[in-house]
Amino acid sequence: MPVAHLPTFISLADICASIREASLSEAFKALDLSAEIGVEKVVLHPAYLTRLIAFTPDIGKGYILESLASILQKASDLSLMVCLENMFPRVGHMYRPEELAKVLRQMSGLMMTLDLGHANIRAPKGQVAAFIKAAGGRIGHVHACDNSGKEDEHLPVGAGRIDLVGGLTAIKESGYDLTITLEIFSADRSYLATSLEKIRAIWGKA
């Protein structure tokens, strides 16, 4: 099933209405392009609750829900699945399983992207299991990489401290058997190939 990532530079919770509108327009363009090239599911980052909007987070979250509803409607018209990605503390929200569960309850057509790297950043033990429970069977995509637990480094598998065996095993045991994207950011592409072999081996034994 082909997967695309919607733009990460957009600001769906910006304090300025014109910036939110421009961001939504860019998301719509990406959805149109995704449908045109045969993509079936798209990954969406929730907006950052930082800078000025950090002083009024409830307002920011309201903006996000409004934008998300519009994106979901547009995606539905194009027969695209939208998978909202869990984030990390610096984003300001959506790094706690209960936050994601609340949005999923409010948005019936929404799915989740479980990013194993994000779930390891300054997070308590058992965070992956908590996200799986929060998703309630609505995981639509998975991101895999490695990191130190402090930053979103997108390291090759085995180069960091993520318990990918435990995480992927828990995901598979939940009944998930769909797409996984490897987010390995290295100029040496051999690390991606090696990581793919390791992920396949972990999944096969899970």
Stockholm file with secondary structure:
# STOCKHOLM 1.0

chainA/1-206         MPVAHLPTFISLADICASIREASLSEAFKALDLSAEIGVEKVVLHPAYLTRLIAFTPDIGKGYILESLASILQKASDLSLMVCLENMFPRVGHMYRPEELAKVLRQMSGLMMTLDLGHANIRAPKGQVAAFIKAAGGRIGHVHACDNSGKEDEHLPVGAGRIDLVGGLTAIKESGYDLTITLEIFSADRSYLATSLEKIRAIWGKA
#=GR chainA/1-206 SS CCEEECCSSCCTTCSSHHHHHHHHHHHHHHHHHHHHTTCCEEEECCCCCCGGGGGSHHHHHHHHHHHHHHHHHHHHHTTCEEEEECCCGGGSSSCSHHHHHHHHHHCTTCEEEEETTGGGTTCCTTHHHHHHHHHTTCEEEEEECBCCSSSCCCBCTTSSCCCHHHHHHHHHHTTCCSCEEECCCCSCTHHHHHHHHHHHHHHHHC
#=GC SS_cons         CCEEECCSSCCTTCSSHHHHHHHHHHHHHHHHHHHHTTCCEEEECCCCCCGGGGGSHHHHHHHHHHHHHHHHHHHHHTTCEEEEECCCGGGSSSCSHHHHHHHHHHCTTCEEEEETTGGGTTCCTTHHHHHHHHHTTCEEEEEECBCCSSSCCCBCTTSSCCCHHHHHHHHHHTTCCSCEEECCCCSCTHHHHHHHHHHHHHHHHC
//
